[in-house]
Amino acid sequence: MNRFALAKSLTPIARLALLGVQFATISVFSAESPAFKPPPPPGTYLNPLGDPPIHLSEPFILTHAKKYYLFGTAAAAEGFQCYESDDLVHWGFDGWAWRKTGLHVARGELHSPQVFPYQTMFCLVYSARMPTGMHLGLAASLKPEGPYHDLHVPWLTLGEGSVAGDVFVDSNGKAYLTFTQTSRRGDCNYRTVYGVGLSKDLSRMLGEPVRFLEASQRWELAQRNSIRFNDAARMVRLGSKYYLTYCANDPQSSDCAIGYAVADKPLGPWTKGVENPIVRTHPEIGVLGPCHGAVFRSLDRSGWWLVYDSLTDPTNRPEDRVMNLDRLLLQGNSTIALNGPTRSPQPLLSGAK
């Protein structure tokens, strides 16, 4: 069966992505080598992730077919990369999952990649500077590692300043989009988290977006006169509850930290954890400005984990970030906590090699 005959048998999303393969290009990128990182003792892993440490920002981990796929922003002007692992310790570089070319509408300020399986495809949500401002894009691929090809750019009618998209597909197959809306009021910059249901083909919203989160807790207002951010929210279902992890404050400062909110339904209402933030700066162990948390479950389904980034050197390289991984703890019916942040050897996942 040739490529065009195969396309006729696929869903609309799969057909577009398959026919787009003819435009794909992948090139290998080698990140700058950091200082020497001593190997962890047998049976453990060590943050930051990777040997040498992986330099990406805005991480997301997809689990699929006995593999972990790590996505992140490699360069805000260029695109998103993918690494894969079967144990969360040893990582192989897959290449560019999505890279800017002359064929893309996106022109720069690329951020927040998130990948999710849908129908017969894998879909990538990202935000980018486009001719009419910051918008979301939706791309698709036949393989989890990509390459991904644009389907809808801009995606949906969310208005200028829409960033940090995340799609959650519930157990009943219904899809929901969480995103951040940026705005300015006087001398202060705001980022507010919204959510909305999506049609089955992901091409339109079901109803109007609902406001989920805005800066309100004391820790979120460290820079209240210039910045009031709730940003980069990502949804997950743990038991009967829905959770959002999100970050607050300037991501290039040590004030940045990660909190969570909980709800009974995907569209809320959302209640923030009173013990927030669950991850904050710990300069004594070298963890600065933790941000962009994403929850995932281990392949053997033995536990839940949070992947997040942190600053490497906020003084000289405020845009450079490394990956961190710590165990997420469920406490009671609606409370979560993190066993971290850590910089000492930690036990491997159950069933890991």
Backbone torsions as a table, in degrees:
resi	resn	phi	psi	omega
1	MET	NA	127.2	-180.0
2	ASN	-80.5	172.9	-172.8
3	ARG	-61.5	-36.8	-176.7
4	PHE	-77.3	-32.8	175.7
5	ALA	-67.9	-41.4	177.9
6	LEU	-61.1	-38.5	-177.5
7	ALA	-59.5	-33.6	-177.8
8	LYS	-66.4	-23.7	-177.6
9	SER	-88.4	-4.4	-175.2
10	LEU	-99.0	167.7	174.3
11	THR	-67.2	164.2	179.2
12	PRO	-55.3	-41.4	179.7
13	ILE	-64.2	-45.1	-179.0
14	ALA	-64.6	-39.4	-177.0
15	ARG	-63.2	-44.7	-179.7
16	LEU	-62.9	-44.2	-178.2
17	ALA	-65.8	-41.0	-178.9
18	LEU	-64.2	-46.1	180.0
19	LEU	-66.2	-22.6	178.8
20	GLY	-78.8	-9.1	-177.4
21	VAL	-60.9	-27.9	-178.2
22	GLN	-63.1	-16.7	-179.4
23	PHE	-99.0	2.4	-171.4
24	ALA	-74.4	141.9	170.7
25	THR	-139.3	138.0	176.8
26	ILE	-126.1	136.0	172.2
27	SER	-133.8	146.2	-175.4
28	VAL	-83.4	135.9	-178.9
29	PHE	-121.8	130.6	178.2
30	SER	-108.0	120.3	178.5
31	ALA	-70.8	156.4	176.9
32	GLU	-59.6	135.0	-179.9
33	SER	-76.4	125.8	-179.8
34	PRO	-83.3	-174.7	176.6
35	ALA	-64.0	162.4	-177.5
36	PHE	-58.3	134.8	176.7
37	LYS	-115.5	116.0	-178.5
38	PRO	-64.5	142.6	179.4
39	PRO	-67.8	144.5	178.2
40	PRO	-74.6	159.2	175.9
41	PRO	-59.7	155.3	177.8
42	PRO	-53.8	139.8	178.6
43	GLY	82.7	9.9	-179.7
44	THR	-133.6	167.5	170.3
45	TYR	-126.4	167.7	-174.7
46	LEU	-141.4	129.1	172.7
47	ASN	-80.5	148.5	-3.9
48	PRO	-71.0	155.5	-174.7
49	LEU	-65.1	146.8	174.7
50	GLY	94.9	153.2	177.2
51	ASP	-138.4	97.5	3.3
52	PRO	-71.0	164.1	-178.5
53	PRO	-54.3	141.9	-179.6
54	ILE	-82.4	124.6	179.6
55	HIS	-100.6	97.8	174.7
56	LEU	-141.7	168.2	171.9
57	SER	-127.8	161.5	176.2
58	GLU	56.9	57.9	-173.3
59	PRO	-74.2	154.6	173.8
60	PHE	-148.2	135.7	178.3
61	ILE	-115.9	125.1	174.7
62	LEU	-104.5	133.9	173.6
63	THR	-102.9	130.2	-178.1
64	HIS	-161.5	131.6	172.6
65	ALA	50.2	51.1	176.1
66	LYS	63.6	27.4	177.6
67	LYS	-135.4	151.2	168.3
68	TYR	-104.0	130.3	177.7
69	TYR	-114.9	118.2	-179.5
70	LEU	-101.0	121.8	177.7
71	PHE	-113.2	147.6	176.3
72	GLY	-166.9	167.8	178.1
73	THR	-81.6	116.8	178.8
74	ALA	-84.8	-36.2	178.6
75	ALA	-155.9	126.9	-175.7
76	ALA	-64.0	-17.6	178.5
77	ALA	-99.1	-1.8	-171.1
78	GLU	-128.5	-46.0	178.7
79	GLY	155.0	-160.7	-170.2
80	PHE	-120.5	139.6	-179.9
81	GLN	-112.9	164.5	-179.7
82	CYS	-132.2	136.6	171.5
83	TYR	-121.5	154.9	176.8
84	GLU	-132.8	154.8	-177.5
85	SER	-154.7	154.5	172.6
86	ASP	-108.2	-0.1	-178.6
87	ASP	-140.8	2.9	-179.0
88	LEU	69.0	8.4	178.7
89	VAL	-114.7	-49.6	-178.7
90	HIS	-99.8	120.2	-172.8
91	TRP	-117.7	134.9	174.4
92	GLY	-109.7	142.4	-177.0
93	PHE	-87.1	121.4	-179.5
94	ASP	-90.7	-19.4	-179.4
95	GLY	112.7	-159.8	-179.8
96	TRP	-81.5	120.4	173.5
97	ALA	-74.0	-38.7	176.5
98	TRP	-149.9	126.8	-179.4
99	ARG	-131.4	136.0	-177.4
100	LYS	-64.3	133.8	174.6
101	THR	-136.9	177.9	178.2
102	GLY	-66.9	-15.0	179.2
103	LEU	-82.7	-12.7	-175.8
104	HIS	-90.4	146.0	175.0
105	VAL	-70.9	-35.7	-178.8
106	ALA	-60.4	137.6	-177.0
107	ARG	-117.2	-9.3	-179.6
108	GLY	160.9	-176.2	-177.6
109	GLU	51.4	53.5	-179.1
110	LEU	-81.1	132.2	-175.1
111	HIS	-149.5	161.9	163.1
112	SER	55.2	61.5	174.6
113	PRO	-73.1	139.2	174.3
114	GLN	-142.4	134.6	-176.2
115	VAL	-119.3	139.2	177.2
116	PHE	-145.8	143.2	175.4
117	PRO	-76.0	140.1	-179.4
118	TYR	-153.3	128.0	-174.5
119	GLN	53.5	-122.2	-180.0
120	THR	-102.4	14.6	-172.0
121	MET	-127.4	174.4	167.7
122	PHE	-114.3	133.4	-177.4
123	CYS	-115.5	142.5	179.0
124	LEU	-116.0	123.7	172.8
125	VAL	-103.2	137.1	177.4
126	TYR	-150.4	166.8	173.6
127	SER	-120.2	150.1	-174.6
128	ALA	-159.0	155.8	171.2
129	ARG	-74.3	124.9	-179.9
130	MET	-124.5	173.7	-176.4
131	PRO	-54.8	-27.9	-178.3
132	THR	-107.2	15.4	177.4
133	GLY	121.8	-164.5	178.8
134	MET	-82.7	127.3	-178.5
135	HIS	-142.8	169.8	173.7
136	LEU	-90.3	151.6	172.9
137	GLY	-125.8	152.3	176.4
138	LEU	-125.8	125.6	179.8
139	ALA	-127.0	167.1	-178.2
140	ALA	-145.2	160.0	-179.4
141	SER	-150.4	159.8	174.1
142	LEU	-84.0	-15.4	-177.5
143	LYS	-125.3	147.3	-177.9
144	PRO	-61.5	-34.6	-178.6
145	GLU	-80.6	-7.6	-179.2
146	GLY	90.3	-167.6	10.0
147	PRO	-74.6	151.8	-179.4
148	TYR	-100.1	143.8	-176.8
149	HIS	-124.4	135.1	-173.8
150	ASP	-60.9	134.7	173.9
151	LEU	-106.7	-50.9	-179.5
152	HIS	-132.8	113.4	179.6
153	VAL	-145.7	114.9	-7.9
154	PRO	-64.3	158.8	-179.4
155	TRP	-105.9	124.5	178.6
156	LEU	67.4	168.2	-177.4
157	THR	-106.4	72.5	-175.1
158	LEU	-96.4	-8.5	-178.9
159	GLY	90.2	162.6	-179.8
160	GLU	-66.2	142.4	179.2
161	GLY	91.2	19.2	178.6
162	SER	-93.8	122.1	-174.5
163	VAL	-139.9	174.5	170.4
164	ALA	53.5	57.2	178.6
165	GLY	-79.0	148.7	177.9
166	ASP	-147.3	129.7	179.3
167	VAL	-109.0	126.8	175.6
168	PHE	-111.8	126.7	177.2
169	VAL	-107.4	116.5	-176.2
170	ASP	-76.3	171.7	-177.1
171	SER	-64.4	-21.2	177.5
172	ASN	-88.7	4.6	177.6
173	GLY	89.6	-5.8	-179.8
174	LYS	-76.7	138.3	-177.5
175	ALA	-107.4	143.2	-179.8
176	TYR	-132.5	138.7	177.8
177	LEU	-106.0	129.6	169.5
178	THR	-109.8	136.6	-179.4
179	PHE	-151.2	165.4	178.1
180	THR	-106.2	134.9	174.1
181	GLN	-108.0	122.6	-179.8
182	THR	-93.5	147.6	178.8
183	SER	-157.8	168.8	178.1
184	ARG	-133.4	132.0	177.4
185	ARG	-129.0	107.4	-175.8
186	GLY	65.8	-125.7	179.8
187	ASP	-94.6	6.0	-174.0
188	CYS	-111.8	135.7	175.7
189	ASN	-94.6	134.6	-178.0
190	TYR	-118.7	145.7	167.9
191	ARG	-133.7	123.5	-174.6
192	THR	-124.6	138.8	-176.5
193	VAL	-93.9	131.5	178.2
194	TYR	-124.7	164.1	175.3
195	GLY	-144.7	156.1	-178.9
196	VAL	-158.8	148.9	174.1
197	GLY	-76.2	155.2	-178.2
198	LEU	-119.9	150.0	175.3
199	SER	-68.0	165.3	-175.0
200	LYS	-61.5	-32.7	179.1
201	ASP	-92.0	7.1	176.6
202	LEU	65.3	15.6	-174.5
203	SER	-93.3	-12.0	-177.5
204	ARG	-151.9	162.3	177.4
205	MET	-85.8	148.0	173.2
206	LEU	-102.4	94.2	-176.4
207	GLY	90.6	-173.0	-179.1
208	GLU	-92.9	148.8	177.5
209	PRO	-58.5	145.1	179.9
210	VAL	-109.6	134.2	177.7
211	ARG	-72.0	125.6	-179.7
212	PHE	-97.1	-55.7	-171.0
213	LEU	-141.4	143.3	167.9
214	GLU	-143.6	157.9	-176.0
215	ALA	-58.0	122.7	-177.0
216	SER	-146.9	-32.8	-179.3
217	GLN	-78.0	156.4	-173.9
218	ARG	-57.9	-42.9	-178.1
219	TRP	-65.4	-22.9	-179.5
220	GLU	-80.8	-8.1	-173.2
221	LEU	-113.7	31.8	179.9
222	ALA	-62.9	-26.3	179.9
223	GLN	-124.8	44.3	-168.8
224	ARG	-57.1	-25.7	-177.7
225	ASN	-80.7	-16.2	-178.0
226	SER	-127.2	-29.1	-175.8
227	ILE	-140.2	131.0	172.2
228	ARG	-134.8	92.1	-171.1
229	PHE	-112.1	129.7	150.4
230	ASN	-119.5	126.1	-165.9
231	ASP	-151.4	163.8	171.2
232	ALA	53.1	47.0	179.8
233	ALA	-78.4	138.9	177.7
234	ARG	-134.5	134.7	-171.4
235	MET	-100.5	145.1	175.0
236	VAL	-149.5	151.7	175.9
237	ARG	-106.3	124.7	177.4
238	LEU	-121.0	107.0	-174.5
239	GLY	67.2	-127.2	-179.0
240	SER	-94.3	-1.1	-176.0
241	LYS	-108.4	155.8	174.3
242	TYR	-108.8	138.7	-177.5
243	TYR	-125.8	144.0	169.4
244	LEU	-115.8	126.0	164.0
245	THR	-95.2	142.7	-178.1
246	TYR	-152.5	165.2	177.0
247	CYS	-119.5	159.6	-179.2
248	ALA	-138.4	155.9	-179.0
249	ASN	77.6	175.1	-176.4
250	ASP	-64.8	121.1	-178.1
251	PRO	-65.8	-12.8	177.9
252	GLN	-99.5	16.7	179.0
253	SER	-125.2	162.2	177.9
254	SER	-72.6	-8.8	176.0
255	ASP	-74.2	-18.4	-177.9
256	CYS	-65.0	138.6	-179.4
257	ALA	-154.6	172.3	-174.8
258	ILE	-117.7	131.6	175.6
259	GLY	-124.1	-175.4	177.7
260	TYR	-145.4	160.2	173.7
261	ALA	-136.0	157.8	-175.8
262	VAL	-131.7	149.5	179.8
263	ALA	-150.0	163.3	176.5
264	ASP	-89.9	-17.1	-179.1
265	LYS	-136.8	154.9	-177.7
266	PRO	-59.1	-28.5	-179.8
267	LEU	-98.7	14.3	174.7
268	GLY	82.9	-166.5	11.5
269	PRO	-72.2	153.1	-175.2
270	TRP	-105.2	138.3	178.1
271	THR	-118.6	124.4	-179.6
272	LYS	-75.7	146.4	176.9
273	GLY	-65.9	131.4	-178.0
274	VAL	-69.4	-20.9	-179.6
275	GLU	-90.9	6.6	176.9
276	ASN	-54.6	151.1	-4.8
277	PRO	-81.4	155.1	178.4
278	ILE	-89.6	-15.9	173.1
279	VAL	-137.7	124.3	179.3
280	ARG	-136.6	174.3	178.3
281	THR	-61.7	134.9	173.3
282	HIS	-134.1	83.7	-175.5
283	PRO	-62.0	-24.8	-178.1
284	GLU	-65.8	-21.7	176.1
285	ILE	-115.4	4.6	175.9
286	GLY	88.0	19.5	176.7
287	VAL	-101.8	113.3	-174.8
288	LEU	-125.5	130.3	174.3
289	GLY	57.0	50.9	178.1
290	PRO	-60.9	140.8	-171.6
291	CYS	-155.9	168.2	169.4
292	HIS	55.3	58.8	179.0
293	GLY	-81.4	144.2	176.2
294	ALA	-140.3	130.5	-176.8
295	VAL	-92.5	140.7	173.0
296	PHE	-148.2	162.8	-179.7
297	ARG	-104.0	144.1	179.2
298	SER	-64.3	153.9	-177.2
299	LEU	-59.6	-34.4	178.5
300	ASP	-85.1	3.7	175.5
301	ARG	62.8	27.1	-178.9
302	SER	-87.2	-14.1	-178.7
303	GLY	-174.0	171.1	179.8
304	TRP	-110.0	146.7	-174.5
305	TRP	-135.6	155.8	176.5
306	LEU	-119.0	122.8	170.4
307	VAL	-100.5	137.5	-178.8
308	TYR	-153.9	164.2	178.2
309	ASP	-108.2	165.0	175.5
310	SER	-148.8	159.9	-176.9
311	LEU	-70.5	142.0	174.3
312	THR	-88.5	-44.1	-179.7
313	ASP	-153.2	88.2	-175.4
314	PRO	-65.0	-18.3	-179.6
315	THR	-76.8	-45.8	-174.6
316	ASN	-104.4	-27.8	-175.9
317	ARG	-139.4	72.8	-174.0
318	PRO	-67.5	-13.3	-179.8
319	GLU	-92.6	-10.3	-173.8
320	ASP	-89.3	131.1	-175.6
321	ARG	-136.5	155.1	176.3
322	VAL	-121.9	162.4	-175.2
323	MET	-91.3	143.8	177.0
324	ASN	-133.4	149.8	-179.4
325	LEU	-139.2	126.4	177.2
326	ASP	-142.4	154.6	-177.0
327	ARG	-73.0	136.4	177.3
328	LEU	-95.9	134.6	-177.0
329	LEU	-111.8	132.0	174.7
330	LEU	-94.0	123.2	-177.3
331	GLN	-123.0	103.2	-177.0
332	GLY	79.8	-158.7	-173.0
333	ASN	-85.9	-22.1	-173.3
334	SER	-147.6	22.8	-177.6
335	THR	-123.8	136.6	175.3
336	ILE	-125.6	156.7	177.5
337	ALA	-146.8	167.0	180.0
338	LEU	-115.6	134.8	172.2
339	ASN	-83.5	74.7	-174.1
340	GLY	167.1	-168.6	5.0
341	PRO	-71.3	154.7	-177.3
342	THR	-123.5	149.7	170.6
343	ARG	-134.5	11.0	176.3
344	SER	-110.4	159.7	-179.2
345	PRO	-55.0	134.8	-179.0
346	GLN	-122.0	148.7	-179.1
347	PRO	-60.3	143.5	174.8
348	LEU	-66.5	163.2	175.1
349	LEU	-61.7	152.8	173.0
350	SER	-59.2	131.0	179.5
351	GLY	86.6	-7.6	179.2
352	ALA	-74.7	157.5	-177.3
353	LYS	-82.6	NA	NA
